[in-house]
Amino acid sequence: MFDISLSQYIYPISLFFDTFGIFLVVVGGVLAVIEWLQVQITHLGSREKRKTQTQDLRVHFSQKLVLGLEFFLAGDIIRLIATPTTDVLIRVGAIIVIRTVLAYFLSREIKELRGGK
């Protein structure tokens, strides 16, 4: 087991990763909403142009989501180091599986939207 002094440093580090992940997701969401509104307003008459621009928007937003998920995952792994109990291991393992699957499908969607099936 780790002594208390190491644990007190690990928690702030994991919190930093979680906070940065939240920041990326929130900023990505706000930028996506702003960009979507711009696309809808500037291309009122061109449905095809709106569709293309919206696909580009989805790619940019998905990239930020995937990056945010990676930071959440790093925070979880760091937290696991500080509290290596079976209960925490199972909980973090489930979170890792869910986030990994989500990141995989988001990455796959990005690739398909870019035309690189």
N, C-alpha and C positions, 0 to 999 in steps of 0.2 A: 504494500500500500504506500501511497504518497504521504509525506508529512504535510501538516496543515499549511506550511508556508508555500509549498508548491501549488496546492489547491487554490489558495487565495489569488494566485497570479493567473491560473488557468481560466477561472470564471470570467474575469474582465476581457480576456482575449476572445473567448467564445462569444461573449456578448457583443464585442466589436464586429465579429463576422456576421452574427444575426442582424445587428443594426444596419450594417452595410448592405446585406441582402434585402432588407425591408426598403432601404433607401433606393436601391436599384429598381425594385418592383414598383414602388410608388412613382418615382420619376419616370420610369418607362410608361406607366399607365397614364400619367398626366400628359406626357408628350404625345402618346397615342391619341388621346382624346382631342388635343389641340390640332394635331395633324389631320385627324379624321374630319374635324369641322372645316379645316381649310380645304380639304379635298372636296367635300360636299358643296361648299360655297363657290369655289373657283371653277368647278367643272359641272355646273348645273345642267348644261345641255348635252354633255357627252357621257353617256352611261358606260361606254367601253373604257374611257379614260378614268372614270371613277373606280371601275372594277380593277384596273391595273394598279392604280395608286393605292387602293385598299389592300391589295395583295402585298405590295411593298411595305405598307404599314404593318401588316400582320407579321411579316418577316422581322422587321425592326423590333416590334414589341415582343415577339417570341424570343428573340436573342437576349433581350434584357431579362425576361422571365427565367430563361435557362441559366444565365449568369447569376441571377439572384438565388436560384435554387442551389447552385454550386456553393455559394457562400453560406446558405443555411446548413447545407450538408457538412461543410467544414466546421461550423460552430458545434453541430451535434457530435462530430467525431472528437473534437477537442474536449467537450463536456464529458464524453465517455471516458476519456483518460483520467479525469478528476474523480469520477465516481464509478469505478468498474464493478458494479453489482450485477447480478443476474437479471434483476428487474429492469435496471437501466439499459443493460445490453439488449434485452428483448425489445424494449420500447424504441431505442435508437435504431436497432436493426429493422424494425417495421417501418420507421420513418425513412430510413435510408432506401429501403425497397420501394416505397411509394414515391419518393422524390426522384429516384433513379428512373423508374418507369415513366413518370411524368416528363422528366427531362429528355428521355429517349424519344417519346412520341412528339414532343415539341421540336426536337432537333430534326426528326424525320419530316415533320410538316414544313419546317423551314426549307429543307432540301427539296421537297416536292414543289413548294411555291417558287423556288428558284429555277425549277425545271430540270433538276439533276436527279430524278428518280433513281 
